[in-house]
Amino acid sequence: MRFESRVFTLAKDPEHPEQNQDACCLDSARGLAAIADGVATGIFSRQWAALLAEAVVADVPNPDDPEAFASWLAERRRGWSQSIDVSQLAWYQKPKLREGAFSTLLWVHLLPEHESASGPQQCWRMRVFAVGDSCLWHLRGCQTLRTFPVEKAEQLEANPVVVGSVDLGRDAQIRFQHYEDRCQPGDLLVLCTDAIAAWALRRAESGHPPRWEEYWDMPRAAWQAEITRLREEGHMRYDDATLMLLRVTDGRARPSQTEPAARATAADGTTLSEGPAIGEDSQEAGLQPAGDKPPPAADIASEWKQKAKEISEQVSDQLAEGVTLGWRKIKQWARSAESAIRKYRQTNRDKPPDD
């Protein structure tokens, strides 16, 4: 395992998480993570973003080879087209299929510094590709080493370059930005979509960068409550928000951890797919082969502890969502009551006094 991870997400409208256009996918065993932000003006952009993120982790493309990347992208486009049930579309939706869906895309890949290296790693070679305005922060301790591909908040004001699900003859405009660097065990990699990126860059420019480390142990419900507060106070744009935290490790296996090597997640937290990476045997994938000894009691206890934590977080998320919806309804009722009172006062102010 090359990194540990935490993933947070909140839809633009928390009441409709199914409309969230963000998606992400990761494979900690192979050191791969991808994040994508579907463009709401397209059609089925949520599905396109999820397909891209999952495809990158399953079969890493090479944008530096135009011919190979064109072939990779064509296959993804066929998959998107075949997944759509045209018979269920309304008449006004069908013309939009000619334009298709659009999404940003960013991925990071941790590789051994030397191809022949095996065992614990002192350092990893990090490769990052990005098109659009999803962003990555590379931190060591409390120091930000790099933000990529956007470095200033004002750069996020322009419409981003995106990857389309239909070939409109504009693929030459898809220019992936790329950089390579070294990262060490303990480094923190932060991947996020543009709403969080814009907020974080403004904070950094004002001399108060986000304390990304504090999010690592934060319950999902608490994170979602903070994003809701930032939106209501005008510090963060109302948009889908997704945050991935990757803690770089030295690559040693952790037997007590049985999470699947790869999983793709839609922005509402729904798992799209999960399972062992290609080439893994059943033991590495967390399955117990026939005839092998059962896992040690300590491993079982650790597994149940992790499951209990996940269940607790799910319950906490549901409670937080209920509180958020209830509070929103209270505020709506209060505004309606204030409006009625003002109307009553205005009516009686204009009414002549009784004789």
N, C-alpha and C positions, 0 to 999 in steps of 0.2 A: 504494500500500500504506500503510495507516494505522497498522499495528503489525506488529512481528515477534513470533514466538511460540515457546514451548516447552511441551510437554504431557507430564506424568508421570502414571502410574496404577499402582496395585497392588491386586489383589483382596483381599478379606478372607481368603480361603484361596488363597494363591499357587499351590497345586496344581490349583485349579479356576478359572482366569481366566474361563471361560465363564459362571460364576455371578455375576460382577461386575455390580452393578446401576447403576453410574454411567455417564454418557455425556456427551460434549461435542461441540461443533461450532463452527467458526470460518470467517470469510471476511475475510481481511486487506485485500482490495481495497475492500470496503464498510465496513470497520471494525466488524464484528459478531462477537460471541463469546457462546456460551451453554453453560451447564453444568447438568446435571440429576442427581438422585440418586433412583433408584427405591427404593420401599419393599419390603423383602423379604417382608413378610406378604401382599402382593398376588400376583396371578398374571400372569406375563409383564410384570413391572414393568421389567425390563431393556429390553425392546423399546419399552415406553411412554416411558421416559426418553430413549432414543435418538431416537424419533420426534419428541418435543417439541423436543429440542435442534436437530435438523435442520430442523424446520418453522419455528422462530423465525428461523433464519438465512435460510431460503429466502423466507419471507413474514412479515415482522415484524408481530406483532399490536399492537393498541392497547387495553390493558386499561382505559383511561380512557373508552372508548366501549363500554358494556356490551353493546349489541346487536351491534356488529361483532365483539367478542371472543367472544360466545356462538356466532356463526356460524363463526368461525375454530376454536374448540374443538370444535364439532360435527363439522367436517370431519376434524379430527385423530382424533377418536373413531371415526369410520367407517373411517378408514385402519387403526387398531389392530385393530378387530374383523375387518376383511376379511383381515388378515394372519395370523390364527390358524387353524390346521387343527384343527378340533374333533374330527375323526375319530381323531386321534392322542392325545387326552387320556384319562387314566385316569378311572375312574368317580368317584373322590373329587375330581378336579380340576374337573370340569364344573360343580358347584354354585358354585365360586369365581368363575366367569365372570360371575355376576350382580353381584358386587361389583367385579370388574375390577382394574386396576392403579392404582398411585399413584406420584407423583413430585414432588419439589421442582423448582423452575425458577428460574434467574437468567440474565439476559442484559445485555450492555453494548453500546451503539451509539455510535460516534464519528462526529460530523457536523461539517461546516465551521461555524465560528462564524457566518458569514453565508452564506445560501443561494446567493448569487451568487458566492461566493469560488471561485477556481480557482488552481491552482498550489500551491507549498509553503505550508503553514499554520504560523502562529506559535502558534496555539491551536486546540483542538478543543472542541466542545460535547459533553459526555458525558451520555448518558441511560442510567439503570440501572433495571431492573425486577426484582423478586424476590418469590417466594412460597415460604415454607419456610425452611430453615436453611443452604442453600448460601450462601457469603459472598464478598464482594469487599473487597480492600484497595487503596487508592489511595496510592501512595508517590511522593515527589519527593526524590531523593537518598536519604538515610537516614531521612527524616521521614515518618511515617504521617499522611496528611491526613484519611483517613476509612476506617472499616470499615462495611460495609453488607451486609445489614440488621441483623445481630447485632453488638452492641458489647461485651457481657460474656459470659464463658464460662457463667455460670449460666443465661443465657437459652436455652442449648442443651439443658438438662435436660428441658424440656417437649416433648411430641410436636409436630412442626411441622405447619402447614397445608400441604396437598398438593393437587395437581391430579389428579383421577381420570379414568380412561379410560371410565368408564360414568357416565351422568347418574343420580345417586342423589337428585336433588332438593336437593342441598346446595351448588350452585354459588354461591349468595349468600355463602357463607362464604369463598370464594376472594378474599382481599383482597391485591392486589399492592401492595407498598411501592415507592415510586418517588422518585428524586431526580435532579437534574441539577446538573452542575458543569462547570468548565472543566478541561482537562488539556493539558499541553504536551508537545512532543517531548522524549523522554528519560524521561518519567514511566513508572512501572511499575505495571501493574494485575495484581493477583493474584486469581484465581478458584479456589475450592476447595470441596470437599464437607465435611460437618459434622465428620468425624473430625479432619481437618487443622485446621479452623477452631477447634475446641475446644482443641486443643493450642496453637495459635498465640495464642489469646486468653489462655490461662493463662500462657504465656510473657511476653506483654506486661504482664499484670497483676502479674507478679513482678519486673518491671523488666528482663527479658531478652527483648525481642521477637525473633522469628525474623529471621535475616539472609537475607531473600528473594533478594537480589542474588546470593548464593553459589550458588543453585540454577541460575542461568542457564547456566553453562558446565559444570554437573555432568553426567556421563554418566548415562543412565537406570538402569543397573545400580547405580551408587553411590547414587542417590536411593532406589531400592527397598531397598537394604541398610540405609540409614538409617531408613526407615520400619519395617522389620522389627525393627531394634534398639529403636526407640522403643516398639513394641508389646511386645516381650519384657520391657523394663524398666518397663512399666506407665505410660509417659508419654503414650501414645496408645491410644485405644480400638481393639480389633480390629473393624475395619469397612473397607469399600471406601474407598480413598483416591485422590482425583484432584486434580491441581494444574495450573492453566493460568497461565503467565506471559506477559503481553502488554507488549512494549516499544513505547511510542507513538513514531511517527515523524512527519516533517513532511508525509508523503503523496507524496513524490516517488517515481516508479517506479524500480525497480532492475532494469535489463535482464538482469543475470546470473542473476536468480532466476526459476525457471520452475515453482515449485510452484503447484498449482491454486488458484484463488481461493477455493474453498470446499471444505471436507471435514468430514464428520461422523465421529466416532470413538466407538466403544463403549469402555467402561471398560477392557477388556482390551487396548486399543490397536488393535483391528481396524478398518480403514477401512470405513465403511458405504457411503459414496458420495463421489465427488470429481468435479470438473469446473469449467469456467468459470462465473462468475456470469452471470445473464441479462443480455444486452445486450453482453457482451464479444465482441470479434472473436477470430479464431484466433490472431493474433499476441500479443495480451495474455494469452491462455490458455496461451502457451508452445508453440503449434504453429507450424510454418513454412509459410506459404502458398506455393502453387506459384509459381515464377518469382521469388521474393524471394532476396536474397543470403543465404548461410549465416551463422550468428552468428559474431562474431569469435572468434579462438582463445582469447582471455582468458576469454570467456563460457563456452566449452566446458570449459576447464580448471576454472573455478569450479563448473560443474555437476557434473563428475566428482568434484571434491573433496567436494562436498556429498553425492553418492551414496556415496562411500567412507566418509564419516563415518557415514551412516545404516546402512550394512552393518556397520561396526565396532560401532556401538551395539547392533544386533540380535544380533550374535555375543556381545557382552559381556553382554547381557541373558540370553541362553540359558545362558552359563557361570555367571552369578550365580544363576540359578534352580536349576541343577544343584547348585551349592555349598550353597545354602540347603536344598534337599531332603536332600542328603547329611548336612549338619550336623544337621538335624532327626532323621534316622534314627539317627545316632550318639547323640544325647541320649536318644532313646527306648530304645536298646539299653542305655545306661548306667543309666537308671532301672530297667529290667527286671533288670539284673545286681545293682544295689543291693538291690532287693526280694528277689531270690533269696538273697542273702547274709544279709539280716536274718532271713528265714524259716529258713534253715539254722541260724543262731546261736540263734534262739529255740527251735527243736526240740531242739538239743543241750543247751541250758540246762535245759530241762525234763526231759530224759532222765536217769534215775538212773545213777550211775557203775557201771561193771562191777565185779563182785566180784574 
